[in-house]
Structures are given as C-alpha cells and as structure tokens.
Amino acid sequence: MEDDPVMREMLCAMLGNKEWTVAEAENGLAALESITRCPPSLILLDLRMPVMDGFEMIAELRKHEDWRKIP
C-alpha cells in the first residue's frame, strides 16, 4: 500500500518483474477491502497514507486471526 501513484507504479514494476502477482492499494481502507477478497502472502506498507494510515491498518489486521499471519 502506497498513496503516491508514482511510487506504487515503480514498486509494482519491480515486483512484477520477479513474476509475482502484485495487487496495489492507495490507502489502508482500500487495502483491507482487497485483502477481504484475496488475502496476500506479503504486505508492503507505507505507514503514512490518507483515509486509513498504515498504523490503523495494522491494528485492523491484528483483529482478524487469519490476517495476523501475513508478513
């Protein structure tokens, strides 16, 4: 999750080159909605985002037992 579109694009390109499936979100709330549909194997997180910042998102992740295991 990264609110800066240029940085998100760069990270997606770098990770996509490794043949990994990459999903992106512009804030923590959008990320939680995405996780509900398709839980990821790993989360890269910007702690300072609008709408729901990374700290709030981590708190939400900890409320769900299955999501606590996502590195």
CHARMM-style PDB file with segment names, atoms N, HN, CA, C and O in Angstrom:
ATOM      1  N   MET     1       0.830  -1.159   0.000  1.00  0.00      PROA
ATOM      2  CA  MET     1       0.000   0.000   0.000  1.00  0.00      PROA
ATOM      3  C   MET     1       0.878   1.227   0.000  1.00  0.00      PROA
ATOM      4  O   MET     1       1.805   1.362   0.799  1.00  0.00      PROA
ATOM      5  N   GLU     2       0.567   2.097  -0.900  1.00  0.00      PROA
ATOM      6  HN  GLU     2      -0.186   1.987  -1.549  1.00  0.00      PROA
ATOM      7  CA  GLU     2       1.351   3.330  -1.064  1.00  0.00      PROA
ATOM      8  C   GLU     2       0.426   4.366  -1.672  1.00  0.00      PROA
ATOM      9  O   GLU     2      -0.233   4.108  -2.678  1.00  0.00      PROA
ATOM     10  N   ASP     3       0.379   5.555  -1.051  1.00  0.00      PROA
ATOM     11  HN  ASP     3       0.915   5.765  -0.233  1.00  0.00      PROA
ATOM     12  CA  ASP     3      -0.520   6.579  -1.563  1.00  0.00      PROA
ATOM     13  C   ASP     3       0.059   7.356  -2.749  1.00  0.00      PROA
ATOM     14  O   ASP     3      -0.699   7.980  -3.493  1.00  0.00      PROA
ATOM     15  N   ASP     4       1.356   7.334  -2.940  1.00  0.00      PROA
ATOM     16  HN  ASP     4       1.971   6.827  -2.336  1.00  0.00      PROA
ATOM     17  CA  ASP     4       1.994   8.034  -4.059  1.00  0.00      PROA
ATOM     18  C   ASP     4       1.906   7.155  -5.311  1.00  0.00      PROA
ATOM     19  O   ASP     4       2.529   6.095  -5.361  1.00  0.00      PROA
ATOM     20  N   PRO     5       1.135   7.585  -6.331  1.00  0.00      PROA
ATOM     21  CA  PRO     5       0.953   6.737  -7.513  1.00  0.00      PROA
ATOM     22  C   PRO     5       2.250   6.410  -8.252  1.00  0.00      PROA
ATOM     23  O   PRO     5       2.383   5.314  -8.798  1.00  0.00      PROA
ATOM     24  N   VAL     6       3.200   7.330  -8.280  1.00  0.00      PROA
ATOM     25  HN  VAL     6       3.092   8.220  -7.837  1.00  0.00      PROA
ATOM     26  CA  VAL     6       4.473   7.083  -8.966  1.00  0.00      PROA
ATOM     27  C   VAL     6       5.255   5.987  -8.232  1.00  0.00      PROA
ATOM     28  O   VAL     6       5.815   5.087  -8.858  1.00  0.00      PROA
ATOM     29  N   MET     7       5.285   6.074  -6.905  1.00  0.00      PROA
ATOM     30  HN  MET     7       4.829   6.805  -6.396  1.00  0.00      PROA
ATOM     31  CA  MET     7       5.993   5.064  -6.109  1.00  0.00      PROA
ATOM     32  C   MET     7       5.286   3.714  -6.239  1.00  0.00      PROA
ATOM     33  O   MET     7       5.946   2.682  -6.358  1.00  0.00      PROA
ATOM     34  N   ARG     8       3.949   3.711  -6.217  1.00  0.00      PROA
ATOM     35  HN  ARG     8       3.413   4.549  -6.120  1.00  0.00      PROA
ATOM     36  CA  ARG     8       3.193   2.459  -6.389  1.00  0.00      PROA
ATOM     37  C   ARG     8       3.531   1.815  -7.717  1.00  0.00      PROA
ATOM     38  O   ARG     8       3.752   0.606  -7.791  1.00  0.00      PROA
ATOM     39  N   GLU     9       3.571   2.623  -8.771  1.00  0.00      PROA
ATOM     40  HN  GLU     9       3.391   3.605  -8.711  1.00  0.00      PROA
ATOM     41  CA  GLU     9       3.876   2.105 -10.109  1.00  0.00      PROA
ATOM     42  C   GLU     9       5.275   1.500 -10.148  1.00  0.00      PROA
ATOM     43  O   GLU     9       5.479   0.432 -10.725  1.00  0.00      PROA
ATOM     44  N   MET    10       6.243   2.190  -9.530  1.00  0.00      PROA
ATOM     45  HN  MET    10       6.078   3.058  -9.062  1.00  0.00      PROA
ATOM     46  CA  MET    10       7.619   1.700  -9.508  1.00  0.00      PROA
ATOM     47  C   MET    10       7.715   0.371  -8.745  1.00  0.00      PROA
ATOM     48  O   MET    10       8.352  -0.573  -9.213  1.00  0.00      PROA
ATOM     49  N   LEU    11       7.087   0.305  -7.583  1.00  0.00      PROA
ATOM     50  HN  LEU    11       6.569   1.072  -7.202  1.00  0.00      PROA
ATOM     51  CA  LEU    11       7.128  -0.926  -6.792  1.00  0.00      PROA
ATOM     52  C   LEU    11       6.457  -2.084  -7.528  1.00  0.00      PROA
ATOM     53  O   LEU    11       6.970  -3.203  -7.532  1.00  0.00      PROA
ATOM     54  N   CYS    12       5.318  -1.813  -8.148  1.00  0.00      PROA
ATOM     55  HN  CYS    12       4.902  -0.904  -8.145  1.00  0.00      PROA
ATOM     56  CA  CYS    12       4.620  -2.862  -8.900  1.00  0.00      PROA
ATOM     57  C   CYS    12       5.469  -3.361 -10.064  1.00  0.00      PROA
ATOM     58  O   CYS    12       5.507  -4.560 -10.339  1.00  0.00      PROA
ATOM     59  N   ALA    13       6.143  -2.453 -10.739  1.00  0.00      PROA
ATOM     60  HN  ALA    13       6.112  -1.479 -10.515  1.00  0.00      PROA
ATOM     61  CA  ALA    13       7.006  -2.841 -11.857  1.00  0.00      PROA
ATOM     62  C   ALA    13       8.174  -3.700 -11.365  1.00  0.00      PROA
ATOM     63  O   ALA    13       8.501  -4.718 -11.975  1.00  0.00      PROA
ATOM     64  N   MET    14       8.795  -3.289 -10.267  1.00  0.00      PROA
ATOM     65  HN  MET    14       8.530  -2.463  -9.771  1.00  0.00      PROA
ATOM     66  CA  MET    14       9.929  -4.045  -9.727  1.00  0.00      PROA
ATOM     67  C   MET    14       9.494  -5.443  -9.289  1.00  0.00      PROA
ATOM     68  O   MET    14      10.165  -6.428  -9.597  1.00  0.00      PROA
ATOM     69  N   LEU    15       8.389  -5.528  -8.582  1.00  0.00      PROA
ATOM     70  HN  LEU    15       7.844  -4.728  -8.332  1.00  0.00      PROA
ATOM     71  CA  LEU    15       7.922  -6.829  -8.084  1.00  0.00      PROA
ATOM     72  C   LEU    15       7.336  -7.672  -9.206  1.00  0.00      PROA
ATOM     73  O   LEU    15       7.480  -8.894  -9.205  1.00  0.00      PROA
ATOM     74  N   GLY    16       6.678  -7.029 -10.162  1.00  0.00      PROA
ATOM     75  HN  GLY    16       6.561  -6.036 -10.163  1.00  0.00      PROA
ATOM     76  CA  GLY    16       6.112  -7.749 -11.299  1.00  0.00      PROA
ATOM     77  C   GLY    16       7.186  -8.389 -12.152  1.00  0.00      PROA
ATOM     78  O   GLY    16       6.951  -9.428 -12.769  1.00  0.00      PROA
ATOM     79  N   ASN    17       8.371  -7.780 -12.196  1.00  0.00      PROA
ATOM     80  HN  ASN    17       8.563  -6.936 -11.695  1.00  0.00      PROA
ATOM     81  CA  ASN    17       9.494  -8.346 -12.951  1.00  0.00      PROA
ATOM     82  C   ASN    17       9.983  -9.656 -12.344  1.00  0.00      PROA
ATOM     83  O   ASN    17      10.675 -10.433 -13.002  1.00  0.00      PROA
ATOM     84  N   LYS    18       9.625  -9.894 -11.100  1.00  0.00      PROA
ATOM     85  HN  LYS    18       9.063  -9.263 -10.565  1.00  0.00      PROA
ATOM     86  CA  LYS    18      10.018 -11.138 -10.417  1.00  0.00      PROA
ATOM     87  C   LYS    18       8.973 -12.227 -10.637  1.00  0.00      PROA
ATOM     88  O   LYS    18       9.056 -13.306 -10.049  1.00  0.00      PROA
ATOM     89  N   GLU    19       7.998 -11.941 -11.480  1.00  0.00      PROA
ATOM     90  HN  GLU    19       7.931 -11.065 -11.958  1.00  0.00      PROA
ATOM     91  CA  GLU    19       6.913 -12.867 -11.793  1.00  0.00      PROA
ATOM     92  C   GLU    19       6.022 -13.170 -10.592  1.00  0.00      PROA
ATOM     93  O   GLU    19       5.447 -14.255 -10.490  1.00  0.00      PROA
ATOM     94  N   TRP    20       5.913 -12.203  -9.686  1.00  0.00      PROA
ATOM     95  HN  TRP    20       6.380 -11.323  -9.768  1.00  0.00      PROA
ATOM     96  CA  TRP    20       4.991 -12.313  -8.575  1.00  0.00      PROA
ATOM     97  C   TRP    20       3.694 -11.626  -8.959  1.00  0.00      PROA
ATOM     98  O   TRP    20       3.699 -10.684  -9.751  1.00  0.00      PROA
ATOM     99  N   THR    21       2.607 -12.081  -8.415  1.00  0.00      PROA
ATOM    100  HN  THR    21       2.603 -12.847  -7.772  1.00  0.00      PROA
ATOM    101  CA  THR    21       1.335 -11.401  -8.597  1.00  0.00      PROA
ATOM    102  C   THR    21       1.309 -10.227  -7.632  1.00  0.00      PROA
ATOM    103  O   THR    21       1.538 -10.400  -6.435  1.00  0.00      PROA
ATOM    104  N   VAL    22       1.033  -9.033  -8.145  1.00  0.00      PROA
ATOM    105  HN  VAL    22       0.847  -8.893  -9.118  1.00  0.00      PROA
ATOM    106  CA  VAL    22       1.070  -7.823  -7.337  1.00  0.00      PROA
ATOM    107  C   VAL    22      -0.304  -7.162  -7.351  1.00  0.00      PROA
ATOM    108  O   VAL    22      -0.908  -6.977  -8.407  1.00  0.00      PROA
ATOM    109  N   ALA    23      -0.785  -6.810  -6.167  1.00  0.00      PROA
ATOM    110  HN  ALA    23      -0.294  -6.961  -5.309  1.00  0.00      PROA
ATOM    111  CA  ALA    23      -2.009  -6.020  -6.029  1.00  0.00      PROA
ATOM    112  C   ALA    23      -1.605  -4.718  -5.349  1.00  0.00      PROA
ATOM    113  O   ALA    23      -0.691  -4.702  -4.524  1.00  0.00      PROA
ATOM    114  N   GLU    24      -2.270  -3.652  -5.687  1.00  0.00      PROA
ATOM    115  HN  GLU    24      -3.012  -3.665  -6.357  1.00  0.00      PROA
ATOM    116  CA  GLU    24      -1.917  -2.363  -5.101  1.00  0.00      PROA
ATOM    117  C   GLU    24      -3.143  -1.679  -4.526  1.00  0.00      PROA
ATOM    118  O   GLU    24      -4.273  -1.946  -4.934  1.00  0.00      PROA
ATOM    119  N   ALA    25      -2.899  -0.787  -3.563  1.00  0.00      PROA
ATOM    120  HN  ALA    25      -1.981  -0.571  -3.231  1.00  0.00      PROA
ATOM    121  CA  ALA    25      -3.969  -0.014  -2.943  1.00  0.00      PROA
ATOM    122  C   ALA    25      -3.413   1.358  -2.587  1.00  0.00      PROA
ATOM    123  O   ALA    25      -2.249   1.489  -2.209  1.00  0.00      PROA
ATOM    124  N   GLU    26      -4.251   2.371  -2.711  1.00  0.00      PROA
ATOM    125  HN  GLU    26      -5.196   2.264  -3.019  1.00  0.00      PROA
ATOM    126  CA  GLU    26      -3.797   3.735  -2.455  1.00  0.00      PROA
ATOM    127  C   GLU    26      -3.915   4.138  -0.992  1.00  0.00      PROA
ATOM    128  O   GLU    26      -3.425   5.202  -0.613  1.00  0.00      PROA
ATOM    129  N   ASN    27      -4.550   3.319  -0.160  1.00  0.00      PROA
ATOM    130  HN  ASN    27      -4.948   2.454  -0.468  1.00  0.00      PROA
ATOM    131  CA  ASN    27      -4.645   3.608   1.268  1.00  0.00      PROA
ATOM    132  C   ASN    27      -5.023   2.330   2.016  1.00  0.00      PROA
ATOM    133  O   ASN    27      -5.340   1.311   1.402  1.00  0.00      PROA
ATOM    134  N   GLY    28      -4.986   2.396   3.327  1.00  0.00      PROA
ATOM    135  HN  GLY    28      -4.729   3.223   3.826  1.00  0.00      PROA
ATOM    136  CA  GLY    28      -5.254   1.217   4.144  1.00  0.00      PROA
ATOM    137  C   GLY    28      -6.661   0.672   3.996  1.00  0.00      PROA
ATOM    138  O   GLY    28      -6.854  -0.543   4.018  1.00  0.00      PROA
ATOM    139  N   LEU    29      -7.649   1.545   3.845  1.00  0.00      PROA
ATOM    140  HN  LEU    29      -7.492   2.532   3.827  1.00  0.00      PROA
ATOM    141  CA  LEU    29      -9.025   1.087   3.694  1.00  0.00      PROA
ATOM    142  C   LEU    29      -9.203   0.289   2.403  1.00  0.00      PROA
ATOM    143  O   LEU    29      -9.827  -0.771   2.397  1.00  0.00      PROA
ATOM    144  N   ALA    30      -8.646   0.813   1.313  1.00  0.00      PROA
ATOM    145  HN  ALA    30      -8.138   1.675   1.318  1.00  0.00      PROA
ATOM    146  CA  ALA    30      -8.708   0.087   0.034  1.00  0.00      PROA
ATOM    147  C   ALA    30      -7.971  -1.241   0.140  1.00  0.00      PROA
ATOM    148  O   ALA    30      -8.400  -2.239  -0.439  1.00  0.00      PROA
ATOM    149  N   ALA    31      -6.873  -1.256   0.871  1.00  0.00      PROA
ATOM    150  HN  ALA    31      -6.525  -0.445   1.342  1.00  0.00      PROA
ATOM    151  CA  ALA    31      -6.105  -2.491   1.052  1.00  0.00      PROA
ATOM    152  C   ALA    31      -6.911  -3.537   1.814  1.00  0.00      PROA
ATOM    153  O   ALA    31      -6.914  -4.711   1.443  1.00  0.00      PROA
ATOM    154  N   LEU    32      -7.592  -3.118   2.877  1.00  0.00      PROA
ATOM    155  HN  LEU    32      -7.589  -2.164   3.179  1.00  0.00      PROA
ATOM    156  CA  LEU    32      -8.404  -4.066   3.652  1.00  0.00      PROA
ATOM    157  C   LEU    32      -9.521  -4.655   2.804  1.00  0.00      PROA
ATOM    158  O   LEU    32      -9.836  -5.840   2.924  1.00  0.00      PROA
ATOM    159  N   GLU    33     -10.116  -3.839   1.955  1.00  0.00      PROA
ATOM    160  HN  GLU    33      -9.860  -2.877   1.858  1.00  0.00      PROA
ATOM    161  CA  GLU    33     -11.152  -4.345   1.051  1.00  0.00      PROA
ATOM    162  C   GLU    33     -10.566  -5.395   0.108  1.00  0.00      PROA
ATOM    163  O   GLU    33     -11.198  -6.415  -0.168  1.00  0.00      PROA
ATOM    164  N   SER    34      -9.359  -5.137  -0.380  1.00  0.00      PROA
ATOM    165  HN  SER    34      -8.845  -4.308  -0.155  1.00  0.00      PROA
ATOM    166  CA  SER    34      -8.683  -6.081  -1.270  1.00  0.00      PROA
ATOM    167  C   SER    34      -8.324  -7.377  -0.541  1.00  0.00      PROA
ATOM    168  O   SER    34      -8.485  -8.466  -1.092  1.00  0.00      PROA
ATOM    169  N   ILE    35      -7.842  -7.260   0.684  1.00  0.00      PROA
ATOM    170  HN  ILE    35      -7.711  -6.376   1.131  1.00  0.00      PROA
ATOM    171  CA  ILE    35      -7.459  -8.431   1.475  1.00  0.00      PROA
ATOM    172  C   ILE    35      -8.666  -9.317   1.744  1.00  0.00      PROA
ATOM    173  O   ILE    35      -8.545 -10.541   1.785  1.00  0.00      PROA
ATOM    174  N   THR    36      -9.822  -8.707   1.926  1.00  0.00      PROA
ATOM    175  HN  THR    36      -9.920  -7.712   1.893  1.00  0.00      PROA
ATOM    176  CA  THR    36     -11.051  -9.462   2.154  1.00  0.00      PROA
ATOM    177  C   THR    36     -11.361 -10.366   0.963  1.00  0.00      PROA
ATOM    178  O   THR    36     -11.804 -11.502   1.134  1.00  0.00      PROA
ATOM    179  N   ARG    37     -11.125  -9.853  -0.245  1.00  0.00      PROA
ATOM    180  HN  ARG    37     -10.765  -8.930  -0.384  1.00  0.00      PROA
ATOM    181  CA  ARG    37     -11.399 -10.620  -1.462  1.00  0.00      PROA
ATOM    182  C   ARG    37     -10.323 -11.658  -1.747  1.00  0.00      PROA
ATOM    183  O   ARG    37     -10.627 -12.774  -2.168  1.00  0.00      PROA
ATOM    184  N   CYS    38      -9.065 -11.292  -1.518  1.00  0.00      PROA
ATOM    185  HN  CYS    38      -8.818 -10.385  -1.177  1.00  0.00      PROA
ATOM    186  CA  CYS    38      -7.950 -12.176  -1.874  1.00  0.00      PROA
ATOM    187  C   CYS    38      -6.781 -11.917  -0.917  1.00  0.00      PROA
ATOM    188  O   CYS    38      -5.978 -11.019  -1.169  1.00  0.00      PROA
ATOM    189  N   PRO    39      -6.669 -12.676   0.166  1.00  0.00      PROA
ATOM    190  CA  PRO    39      -5.583 -12.456   1.128  1.00  0.00      PROA
ATOM    191  C   PRO    39      -4.208 -12.626   0.473  1.00  0.00      PROA
ATOM    192  O   PRO    39      -3.983 -13.598  -0.247  1.00  0.00      PROA
ATOM    193  N   PRO    40      -3.299 -11.695   0.718  1.00  0.00      PROA
ATOM    194  CA  PRO    40      -1.954 -11.764   0.124  1.00  0.00      PROA
ATOM    195  C   PRO    40      -1.012 -12.656   0.924  1.00  0.00      PROA
ATOM    196  O   PRO    40      -1.312 -13.057   2.049  1.00  0.00      PROA
ATOM    197  N   SER    41       0.111 -12.950   0.328  1.00  0.00      PROA
ATOM    198  HN  SER    41       0.354 -12.624  -0.586  1.00  0.00      PROA
ATOM    199  CA  SER    41       1.167 -13.702   1.014  1.00  0.00      PROA
ATOM    200  C   SER    41       2.107 -12.764   1.758  1.00  0.00      PROA
ATOM    201  O   SER    41       2.808 -13.182   2.679  1.00  0.00      PROA
ATOM    202  N   LEU    42       2.120 -11.487   1.356  1.00  0.00      PROA
ATOM    203  HN  LEU    42       1.550 -11.147   0.607  1.00  0.00      PROA
ATOM    204  CA  LEU    42       3.028 -10.491   1.916  1.00  0.00      PROA
ATOM    205  C   LEU    42       2.412  -9.117   1.726  1.00  0.00      PROA
ATOM    206  O   LEU    42       1.747  -8.867   0.721  1.00  0.00      PROA
ATOM    207  N   ILE    43       2.629  -8.220   2.689  1.00  0.00      PROA
ATOM    208  HN  ILE    43       3.169  -8.424   3.506  1.00  0.00      PROA
ATOM    209  CA  ILE    43       2.156  -6.838   2.572  1.00  0.00      PROA
ATOM    210  C   ILE    43       3.349  -5.895   2.710  1.00  0.00      PROA
ATOM    211  O   ILE    43       4.099  -5.974   3.683  1.00  0.00      PROA
ATOM    212  N   LEU    44       3.521  -5.007   1.739  1.00  0.00      PROA
ATOM    213  HN  LEU    44       2.911  -4.943   0.948  1.00  0.00      PROA
ATOM    214  CA  LEU    44       4.462  -3.893   1.837  1.00  0.00      PROA
ATOM    215  C   LEU    44       3.605  -2.677   2.142  1.00  0.00      PROA
ATOM    216  O   LEU    44       2.637  -2.410   1.430  1.00  0.00      PROA
ATOM    217  N   LEU    45       3.943  -1.943   3.181  1.00  0.00      PROA
ATOM    218  HN  LEU    45       4.729  -2.160   3.760  1.00  0.00      PROA
ATOM    219  CA  LEU    45       3.034  -0.942   3.712  1.00  0.00      PROA
ATOM    220  C   LEU    45       3.717   0.389   3.961  1.00  0.00      PROA
ATOM    221  O   LEU    45       4.754   0.450   4.621  1.00  0.00      PROA
ATOM    222  N   ASP    46       3.134   1.454   3.431  1.00  0.00      PROA
ATOM    223  HN  ASP    46       2.291   1.405   2.894  1.00  0.00      PROA
ATOM    224  CA  ASP    46       3.526   2.823   3.751  1.00  0.00      PROA
ATOM    225  C   ASP    46       2.754   3.196   5.009  1.00  0.00      PROA
ATOM    226  O   ASP    46       1.529   3.079   5.026  1.00  0.00      PROA
ATOM    227  N   LEU    47       3.427   3.638   6.052  1.00  0.00      PROA
ATOM    228  HN  LEU    47       4.422   3.734   6.037  1.00  0.00      PROA
ATOM    229  CA  LEU    47       2.737   3.941   7.297  1.00  0.00      PROA
ATOM    230  C   LEU    47       1.976   5.258   7.249  1.00  0.00      PROA
ATOM    231  O   LEU    47       1.047   5.457   8.032  1.00  0.00      PROA
ATOM    232  N   ARG    48       2.350   6.161   6.348  1.00  0.00      PROA
ATOM    233  HN  ARG    48       3.104   6.000   5.712  1.00  0.00      PROA
ATOM    234  CA  ARG    48       1.689   7.465   6.268  1.00  0.00      PROA
ATOM    235  C   ARG    48       0.876   7.550   4.984  1.00  0.00      PROA
ATOM    236  O   ARG    48       1.394   7.891   3.921  1.00  0.00      PROA
ATOM    237  N   MET    49      -0.415   7.229   5.108  1.00  0.00      PROA
ATOM    238  HN  MET    49      -0.835   6.952   5.972  1.00  0.00      PROA
ATOM    239  CA  MET    49      -1.320   7.271   3.961  1.00  0.00      PROA
ATOM    240  C   MET    49      -2.585   8.015   4.369  1.00  0.00      PROA
ATOM    241  O   MET    49      -2.905   8.094   5.554  1.00  0.00      PROA
ATOM    242  N   PRO    50      -3.307   8.563   3.388  1.00  0.00      PROA
ATOM    243  CA  PRO    50      -4.582   9.211   3.699  1.00  0.00      PROA
ATOM    244  C   PRO    50      -5.675   8.160   3.932  1.00  0.00      PROA
ATOM    245  O   PRO    50      -5.460   6.972   3.693  1.00  0.00      PROA
ATOM    246  N   VAL    51      -6.817   8.596   4.387  1.00  0.00      PROA
ATOM    247  HN  VAL    51      -6.991   9.562   4.581  1.00  0.00      PROA
ATOM    248  CA  VAL    51      -8.019   7.796   4.634  1.00  0.00      PROA
ATOM    249  C   VAL    51      -7.799   6.858   5.817  1.00  0.00      PROA
ATOM    250  O   VAL    51      -8.426   7.038   6.861  1.00  0.00      PROA
ATOM    251  N   MET    52      -6.934   5.872   5.679  1.00  0.00      PROA
ATOM    252  HN  MET    52      -6.425   5.726   4.831  1.00  0.00      PROA
ATOM    253  CA  MET    52      -6.551   4.988   6.781  1.00  0.00      PROA
ATOM    254  C   MET    52      -5.053   4.775   6.665  1.00  0.00      PROA
ATOM    255  O   MET    52      -4.576   4.210   5.681  1.00  0.00      PROA
ATOM    256  N   ASP    53      -4.305   5.228   7.672  1.00  0.00      PROA
ATOM    257  HN  ASP    53      -4.692   5.687   8.472  1.00  0.00      PROA
ATOM    258  CA  ASP    53      -2.844   5.108   7.571  1.00  0.00      PROA
ATOM    259  C   ASP    53      -2.394   3.690   7.920  1.00  0.00      PROA
ATOM    260  O   ASP    53      -3.195   2.845   8.318  1.00  0.00      PROA
ATOM    261  N   GLY    54      -1.109   3.457   7.762  1.00  0.00      PROA
ATOM    262  HN  GLY    54      -0.458   4.144   7.438  1.00  0.00      PROA
ATOM    263  CA  GLY    54      -0.554   2.128   7.975  1.00  0.00      PROA
ATOM    264  C   GLY    54      -0.707   1.627   9.397  1.00  0.00      PROA
ATOM    265  O   GLY    54      -0.897   0.432   9.620  1.00  0.00      PROA
ATOM    266  N   PHE    55      -0.626   2.536  10.365  1.00  0.00      PROA
ATOM    267  HN  PHE    55      -0.472   3.508  10.184  1.00  0.00      PROA
ATOM    268  CA  PHE    55      -0.779   2.126  11.761  1.00  0.00      PROA
ATOM    269  C   PHE    55      -2.205   1.641  12.029  1.00  0.00      PROA
ATOM    270  O   PHE    55      -2.406   0.641  12.718  1.00  0.00      PROA
ATOM    271  N   GLU    56      -3.189   2.350  11.485  1.00  0.00      PROA
ATOM    272  HN  GLU    56      -3.026   3.163  10.926  1.00  0.00      PROA
ATOM    273  CA  GLU    56      -4.586   1.932  11.637  1.00  0.00      PROA
ATOM    274  C   GLU    56      -4.821   0.595  10.930  1.00  0.00      PROA
ATOM    275  O   GLU    56      -5.550  -0.266  11.423  1.00  0.00      PROA
ATOM    276  N   MET    57      -4.189   0.443   9.768  1.00  0.00      PROA
ATOM    277  HN  MET    57      -3.597   1.142   9.368  1.00  0.00      PROA
ATOM    278  CA  MET    57      -4.363  -0.799   9.027  1.00  0.00      PROA
ATOM    279  C   MET    57      -3.779  -1.988   9.796  1.00  0.00      PROA
ATOM    280  O   MET    57      -4.389  -3.056   9.848  1.00  0.00      PROA
ATOM    281  N   ILE    58      -2.609  -1.804  10.385  1.00  0.00      PROA
ATOM    282  HN  ILE    58      -2.112  -0.937  10.342  1.00  0.00      PROA
ATOM    283  CA  ILE    58      -2.002  -2.868  11.188  1.00  0.00      PROA
ATOM    284  C   ILE    58      -2.927  -3.250  12.336  1.00  0.00      PROA
ATOM    285  O   ILE    58      -3.082  -4.433  12.637  1.00  0.00      PROA
ATOM    286  N   ALA    59      -3.538  -2.267  12.977  1.00  0.00      PROA
ATOM    287  HN  ALA    59      -3.412  -1.305  12.732  1.00  0.00      PROA
ATOM    288  CA  ALA    59      -4.479  -2.547  14.069  1.00  0.00      PROA
ATOM    289  C   ALA    59      -5.657  -3.372  13.555  1.00  0.00      PROA
ATOM    290  O   ALA    59      -6.109  -4.291  14.238  1.00  0.00      PROA
ATOM    291  N   GLU    60      -6.156  -3.058  12.370  1.00  0.00      PROA
ATOM    292  HN  GLU    60      -5.789  -2.311  11.816  1.00  0.00      PROA
ATOM    293  CA  GLU    60      -7.263  -3.823  11.787  1.00  0.00      PROA
ATOM    294  C   GLU    60      -6.824  -5.240  11.426  1.00  0.00      PROA
ATOM    295  O   GLU    60      -7.571  -6.195  11.640  1.00  0.00      PROA
ATOM    296  N   LEU    61      -5.620  -5.379  10.881  1.00  0.00      PROA
ATOM    297  HN  LEU    61      -5.013  -4.604  10.708  1.00  0.00      PROA
ATOM    298  CA  LEU    61      -5.106  -6.705  10.536  1.00  0.00      PROA
ATOM    299  C   LEU    61      -5.035  -7.604  11.775  1.00  0.00      PROA
ATOM    300  O   LEU    61      -5.336  -8.795  11.704  1.00  0.00      PROA
ATOM    301  N   ARG    62      -4.646  -7.036  12.883  1.00  0.00      PROA
ATOM    302  HN  ARG    62      -4.402  -6.068  12.941  1.00  0.00      PROA
ATOM    303  CA  ARG    62      -4.493  -7.808  14.121  1.00  0.00      PROA
ATOM    304  C   ARG    62      -5.832  -8.277  14.690  1.00  0.00      PROA
ATOM    305  O   ARG    62      -5.864  -9.193  15.512  1.00  0.00      PROA
ATOM    306  N   LYS    63      -6.924  -7.670  14.270  1.00  0.00      PROA
ATOM    307  HN  LYS    63      -6.898  -6.926  13.602  1.00  0.00      PROA
ATOM    308  CA  LYS    63      -8.255  -8.072  14.744  1.00  0.00      PROA
ATOM    309  C   LYS    63      -8.739  -9.372  14.101  1.00  0.00      PROA
ATOM    310  O   LYS    63      -9.662 -10.010  14.608  1.00  0.00      PROA
ATOM    311  N   HSD    64      -8.119  -9.765  12.985  1.00  0.00      PROA
ATOM    312  HN  HSD    64      -7.370  -9.247  12.573  1.00  0.00      PROA
ATOM    313  CA  HSD    64      -8.530 -10.960  12.247  1.00  0.00      PROA
ATOM    314  C   HSD    64      -7.433 -12.014  12.352  1.00  0.00      PROA
ATOM    315  O   HSD    64      -6.311 -11.808  11.890  1.00  0.00      PROA
ATOM    316  N   GLU    65      -7.766 -13.125  12.957  1.00  0.00      PROA
ATOM    317  HN  GLU    65      -8.678 -13.292  13.333  1.00  0.00      PROA
ATOM    318  CA  GLU    65      -6.758 -14.157  13.216  1.00  0.00      PROA
ATOM    319  C   GLU    65      -6.013 -14.593  11.955  1.00  0.00      PROA
ATOM    320  O   GLU    65      -4.790 -14.728  11.982  1.00  0.00      PROA
ATOM    321  N   ASP    66      -6.721 -14.813  10.862  1.00  0.00      PROA
ATOM    322  HN  ASP    66      -7.715 -14.703  10.840  1.00  0.00      PROA
ATOM    323  CA  ASP    66      -6.070 -15.251   9.621  1.00  0.00      PROA
ATOM    324  C   ASP    66      -5.126 -14.193   9.071  1.00  0.00      PROA
ATOM    325  O   ASP    66      -4.100 -14.529   8.480  1.00  0.00      PROA
ATOM    326  N   TRP    67      -5.454 -12.937   9.254  1.00  0.00      PROA
ATOM    327  HN  TRP    67      -6.287 -12.665   9.734  1.00  0.00      PROA
ATOM    328  CA  TRP    67      -4.642 -11.852   8.706  1.00  0.00      PROA
ATOM    329  C   TRP    67      -3.403 -11.578   9.547  1.00  0.00      PROA
ATOM    330  O   TRP    67      -2.443 -10.997   9.044  1.00  0.00      PROA
ATOM    331  N   ARG    68      -3.399 -11.978  10.804  1.00  0.00      PROA
ATOM    332  HN  ARG    68      -4.180 -12.451  11.213  1.00  0.00      PROA
ATOM    333  CA  ARG    68      -2.240 -11.742  11.687  1.00  0.00      PROA
ATOM    334  C   ARG    68      -1.000 -12.460  11.180  1.00  0.00      PROA
ATOM    335  O   ARG    68       0.121 -12.050  11.483  1.00  0.00      PROA
ATOM    336  N   LYS    69      -1.187 -13.524  10.414  1.00  0.00      PROA
ATOM    337  HN  LYS    69      -2.097 -13.857  10.167  1.00  0.00      PROA
ATOM    338  CA  LYS    69      -0.064 -14.336   9.947  1.00  0.00      PROA
ATOM    339  C   LYS    69       0.598 -13.773   8.691  1.00  0.00      PROA
ATOM    340  O   LYS    69       1.649 -14.263   8.279  1.00  0.00      PROA
ATOM    341  N   ILE    70      -0.003 -12.750   8.078  1.00  0.00      PROA
ATOM    342  HN  ILE    70      -0.858 -12.353   8.413  1.00  0.00      PROA
ATOM    343  CA  ILE    70       0.562 -12.188   6.837  1.00  0.00      PROA
ATOM    344  C   ILE    70       1.787 -11.343   7.191  1.00  0.00      PROA
ATOM    345  O   ILE    70       1.676 -10.376   7.945  1.00  0.00      PROA
ATOM    346  N   PRO    71       2.942 -11.701   6.656  1.00  0.00      PROA
ATOM    347  CA  PRO    71       4.141 -10.889   6.941  1.00  0.00      PROA
ATOM    348  C   PRO    71       4.093  -9.549   6.225  1.00  0.00      PROA
ATOM    349  OT1 PRO    71       5.018  -8.747   6.355  1.00  0.00      PROA
TER     350      PRO     71
END
